[in-house]
Amino acid sequence: MNDLERSPPAGVELATPRPATADEIDAVHSPEHRTKLQGLAGTRTQLDPDTAMSEGSWEAAELAAGAAVDAVRGVGTGRAANAFALVMAKPD
């Protein structure tokens, strides 16, 4: 990520993601699922045998979803010919 920030390839746009809205999340997941996970924000828990949630998981998921929505919108509006949302946490 440091290399991309230092010298992004031609045509690459680095952007700070925004959190996805409830409506955007509900377009893919049920409102009940979103409400359940949102209610667990800030906690550490095991959702099922294969899926853990840490204190920052909800915020990370909102930001990742917002980045993906904005990438698709960029293509849909013609602002971009294609898009790829590389989403990763930056250490504090």
N, C-alpha and C positions, 0 to 999 in steps of 0.2 A: 504494500500500500504506500509505503514511503517513496518508492521509486515512481509509482504512478503520480503521486502528488508533486514530486519534484520535476518530473518530465512526462506529462501526459501525452500519449500518442495523438497525432493529428486527428481532430474530429471528436475526441473524447471529452466529455463534459463531466467534471466532478461536482456533485451537488450534495448539499446537506439534506437528508430526508426529513419529511414531515410525517407526523403520525397519521395513519389512515383513519378516516371517520368511521363511526359506528355503521353508517349506511354502506360504506365500502366493504367493511368486514362482513356485514350481514348479507351482502350479495354473493358471498362464497360460503359462509358458515351460518348456521342458525343463530338467531338472536339469543337463544338460551345458551348455546355453546359460548358465544362471546361474553355474555353476562357472567357465566360461571368462571371463565378464565380471568376476566377483568376483576372479578371479586377476589381472586387469588393473588393479584398484583402485590409485589413486595414481600411475598412469602416463598418459602422453599417447600416443595411438596412433590410427591410422586403421583402423577395422573393415572398411570397404568404401568404394567411391568416394564414397558419400553420407553416411557416418556416421563422425564423429570422436568420440573419447573423451578427455576431459581428466582431470587428476589428481583432480578432485572429482566426476566423473560417476557413479561407482558409488554413492557416499554420497547424492548427489542423487536418483538413481533409487530407492534403498531408501526414502528419506523420502517421495518422491512416491507410491510404491506404498502405503506405510503410511497416508498421508493418504487415499488413495482407498479403501482397505479400511475404514478407520474411518468414512468418510462413508457407505459402503454399509451397514455394520453399524448405524449410527445410524438409518437408514431402516428396515432390516430388523427392528430391535428395537422400533421405534415411538418411539424417543427424538427422532426428527426426522421431519417430514412429507416433506422432500426434502433433497437435499444437493448441493453443488458443491464440489469440492476445487480451490481456486485455489492452485497451487503455484508458488513462485518463490524464487529464491535471494535472500537478504538480504546486502548487502555487509557485509564485516567492519568 
